[in-house]
Amino acid sequence: MNKFITEMACKAKENPQKIAFPETLNRDILQTASMVVETGIGFVLLMGNQKEIEDLAKQEGISTQGFEYFDCGDEQNRIMLADEYSQKYLDFTKKSVLSKAKDPVRCAMFLLKLGKVDCVAAGKEYSTGDVIFEAMSIVGLKEGVESVSSLGIADIPGFEGPEGTLLGLADCAITAQPDAADLAGIAISSADTVRTLLGWEPRVAMLSFSTCGSADHESIDVVREAVMRVRKIRPDIRIDGEFQMDSAIIPSVAEKKVKWESEVAGKANVLIFPNLHAGNIGVKMIQIFGKANAYGPVLQGFARPVCDFSRSAPVEEMFGNVAMLVIRAGGEKG
C-alpha cells in the first residue's frame, strides 16, 4: 500500500465503523471486505445470502472471518426492516419499503438511514448513477447542500502548499454545470470533507478565469453568488473568490492580484472548479504533466456517508476508498 492509503487506514482504525457492502457476489468486494476486517478499520455487513457468499469466498480463497450478513432476499428480514422504517419515517410506505428492499443497494441505504450501519460502499457492479440515485432517494442530502458532488485529493510532487504536496479538488466527477446554489453546496461539502478526513482547517478558493473582478461575464456572477451564499449559510468556512488558479495557491501572485485582505488567496487548500469541464481537465493535467497521484473521488453531500467505487478500481484503491469512508463516518458522528 502507498503512503496515503496507509495513513488513511491507520486513522480509520482509531474509530472503526460498520460498513454495508451490497455487491457481495463480486470477488473484489469480498477481498476488500476481508481486508477491512483483517486490518481492523471497520465492521462488515454483507447484503445477501450467507451460504452463497461464503461458497464464493471459499472458491476464491477469501476469509469470511468477522463478516455479518443481512439477507434482503428473506421476506421476514424485509418485513422487520419495513416495520421499523415506517415507524420512524414517512417518505416511503411500509409496502414500498418491503418491495424496494429486495434490491441490495436500496436495502443498504434503508439500513444506513436507520443507523443500523454507519456507511455504504458500492459501485463495483452498480453504476455511479444508480448509487447516487438510490442514496439521494433514500438517504437524502445534508442541510444547505443542493446537489451531490465529489472531492479528489491530489498529491502533487514539488508543490509546496499549506498542506505540503496535497490539495483538495472539487467537483471533478458529478455535477456538469452547477448553478450558484450547487457551487455553494460543493464548497460546503468539500470544506467538511477535508476537515473530517484530513484534519485540515479548510481554506476554499472559488476558481474562475477572473480574479477579483478582472473580467466580467455571467458565468463569473455565478461564482461570486456562490461565495456569498456560503458566507451566509456557513460563516465558519473560510472561503473567497473569484480567483484564477495562480491567485488561489501562489502567495506572490495573490499579493499582486487580490485587491482585498483574504484568508484564502495564495494559501488555499481546497479548489472549487466552476464546472465539470474545468474540473475534469484540471485533474487530468495535474496527473499527466504534474505526475500527481489523485485519491478518490469521494462522494459528498449525502446526509450519511456513501462511497462509489470505480468499476475498474483495483482492490488496494477500493480499500483506500473504504478507509476514507470510515473516517468520514466516524467524524460525522462527532
C-alpha angles and dihedrals in degrees: 000000000000123000097262095051091045090053091048091050092050091050093046091052090061090067111018118199135195114259126196116213112194100181097068101153090068119101095216092050091052092047091050091048090050090052089051091057094040094052094041096232094129152344119265129224113182119201112223146040111335096215094050091048094046092046090055092045091051091049090052095043094244122147116238094190111139096015121139123198140213113188106207088183088068108092094207090057090051093048091054090047093048092048093053095042095049090051092056104032136036101195093093129032120237089251092052093050090048090055099039094048090068085081110079096220093049091046091051090051091052090051090049093052090049091051094243087126130023099222144357127232116196143134105099092104101009120068122249088248092055094048092048093045094052093044091048092047097048111019097032131196133302119260111274093021119111101184145012116263142169135238125203126195112219121201103201119191111231096012113130109196134145089280095042111244095347127101132173116229128191146214102006103138118027124033112056103191110009121195122215093277091049092048091049090052091048090052093048093047092047093050091050092046097053092044092052098036102039105016092241125151095233121234106185122201120195106215128218141146086261133067118208096334098319086138137021126221136136090248089059090052088061091056093047092049090050090055091052092048093053092048089053098043099036112019089170091072119089103225134156143164171033089228136160113233096260093049090053099053110019114074096202092053092046090052090058101037108034112086099197140046107277135183089199110039112104093003106059117145096185123051121197114202117214093233143355093265091062093040096050093044092044095053093047092049091052090049097044102038101022095042088228126167112227120204124200134336090228114205109229141175099062120123087241129024120277127174127206118202122209106244090231095047117127119233094257091057091046090051090051090051091051091049090054089046091053092050091051093046091052093045094049091053086059 
